[in-house]
């Protein structure tokens, strides 16, 4: 038999609305209300649903699902079917319904196409949809009853499906680094920063599995198809984009692609001023959630789009600081510290900049020139992190960061454990970053076996994330399990050949 084509909730609602209209034109506003009742979605969502329905009907030329330009769409029911002798076993529906008579009169081309669809076995889902449309039109079946005969399902599942603690498979996504298309190609910090911000927002949605930045950004500049990326990261969709920044204008193009078939679930281009970049981030995040058919309560929507500054200038300095610190060298750190400080001067309540500057200063203090400077750096680090936590007490990332500073630079094991316990309670679900910090703390306390157990959980949660692999390899080496340590660290280096941490850990293992 052939391939089944499943409809999502929005497309099923649109199809029902078109069928009820019995061949009349349905306005776009009515279709949006039918597909996404009580929700605000863009017209692009409707366009994608129309595309999916046409794909289901084998109607690439729009002969059956016709566009009324400037108005809406109509379903040409009189052309859909003549009489389809559909066996009950083909539809999986009630025999009385499956053998119902439907109107006559299709063109030879349409009749041939539909018979080919039925007898080639396009799948019970598509066939049930066709039967339901025909029965509504003929009056045999009430529109409300037809709902039971329209298959409604989520889009394709990932190659390695992620599940929540109850075993429910979650939709999954990887956010790739956005391409810098600026004329001078000097806005990489800005394009990367936008992608990271959207990734961070989506990661706040518990109903969605998001590949880590470390995993997704490995594909920067690497020629790979969406199918290859999806298979390697175990995700069902990929978000990619580009940024062209010139003066105070920015043009952002994004597209959400389904891994299973390469279809675009959603795409959009934004031509805005820099002061509107926050609204663009909000719209992209919401549109991705809509395209993946996730229904978020108001509280989750607010949490997803919460931002810690409204200053575009402060945000720009923050993005610059994030890129500078990724160099992992003293000069980059010094320049990043200066950029973070400029961001905080522009917005003293910019909690994310406060937290990240605190983390950077805490690590930088380890390399200070005197014990007094070390102490001052650690103290300043904790002050900044605590200010950020006061501004956003429920932010688990800030708590995890402060725990890292407390354990790594202050050796306050009890304080670190309190922060990690609070973060774990607030999250309620496993989190790779939190697991990494819990593993490090256990290793510092001498509980290497427990650290390895936590590392394995983190690797299982995100198999392509480099940091958990590196931590697992290091702790296996500490435990004397050299063969497995070598295997794990080589795997991490294949994912990120330039990662000097894992090169160092591998050297220790060999030594």
C-alpha positions, 0 to 999 in steps of 0.5 A: 500500500502507499503512504498515509498523509495525515492532517494536523488540527488546523488543516482538518478544521479548514477542510471541514469549513470548506466542505460545509460551504458546499462549493461556495467561496469561503473567506480567509477570515472564516477559514482562520477562525475554523482552523484555529478557533480562539487563537490569533495566527498569521495568514501564512498558517492558512496558506500552509494548510491549503498546501497540505490539503492540496497535497493530500488531494493530489491537487498541485495545480489547484483544480480541486481546491481553488483560490479566489484571489483577494477573497478566499478559497473554495472546494470544487466538490462537484468535480471531486468524485463521481462514484467511488466504490470504496471497500470498508477495509480501505477506509477503516470506517463504518461499511454503511458510510464507506459504500455511500453514493456520492455525486457524479460529474468529474472531468476525466482527468480528475476522475482518473486522479482520484481513482488512482489515489484510491486504488494506489492506496494513498492511505486510510487518512486521506481516503477518509477525508475524501469520503467525508467531504463527499458525504457532507456534500451529498447530505449523507453525513452531517458536518459535525459527524464527519469530524470522526472521519477526518484523521487528525494527527501531529506532524512527523515524529523525529528519528529519535523521538523525545518524550516527556516524563510520561512517555508522550512523544514531543514535537522537536526542533533544531534552530540553526545559526542564521546566515549573516547576509550583511554587505560587510559580513560583520554582523555574525554576532547579531545573526547568531544572537537572534537565532540563540534568542529564539532557541532560548524562547522555544526551550521554555516550552515544555511541550517541545524538545529543542536541540541544544545550541552546541548541537545545532550550531555544529552545522554552521557552514557544513553542507548538510540537507535538512534530512541529514540534520534532522537524523543526526539531531533527532528532530522532526523540524528545522528552523533556519534563517538569514539576517541582513543588517544595514544601519538601523534597518534589518531584514530577517528571513526565516523558514520552518522545514519539516524533516520528513519530507522537506516541506515548509511548515512556515516562512516569513520575511521581516523588514524592520527597524532595529527597535522592532527586533523584539516584536519580530522575535515574538512573532517568530516564536509564536509562529513556530509554536502555531506551525507545530500545532502546540497549544500553550496556555496564556502563562506559557506564552507570556513566559516564552516571550518574556524579555529582560530588556526593552532597549534595542541598544542594550540588546545589541551590546549584549549580543556582541558580548555573547559572541566575544566571550565564545572565543575563550581567550583573555582578550575576547573575555575583556572585550565581552566584559566591556560590552556587557557593562555597556549593556547594563549602563544602557539598562541597569535592570537587564537581568540576562546581561547581569547574569552572564556578566556575573558568570564571566567575571566569576571565571575571569577572577580565577586568572587575576593577578593577586588574591585580592583581585580574585576575591573582588571578582568572585564577590562582584560575580555573585552580586550581579547574579543575585541581582539578576535572580531578584529581577527574575526569581523563577529563572532557572538558568540564573540559578544554575549559573549562580550554582556554578559560580558558588561551586567552582569559584567559592567552593560553597557546596551547600549554596550550590546544592540549594540553587540546583535543587530550586532550579530542578523543582521549578523546571519539573522536567529533565534539563541538560544544562541542569544535569551538567551542573549537578554532575560537576558538583557531584564530581567536586564532592568526590562522588564520581560514580554519581557524576557518571550516572548523571552524565549518562542521563544528559547524553541520553537527553541530547545525544548530539550535545558536545558538553555532556559527552565531554563531561562523561568522558572526563569522569570515566577517565577519572574513574579509570574506565579509559577505553570507554572514556576514549571512545566517548571523547573521540565521539565528542571531538568528531562533533566539535573538532575544535573543542579544546576541553575535549582534546585536553580530556582525551590527553589526560585519558591517554596519559 
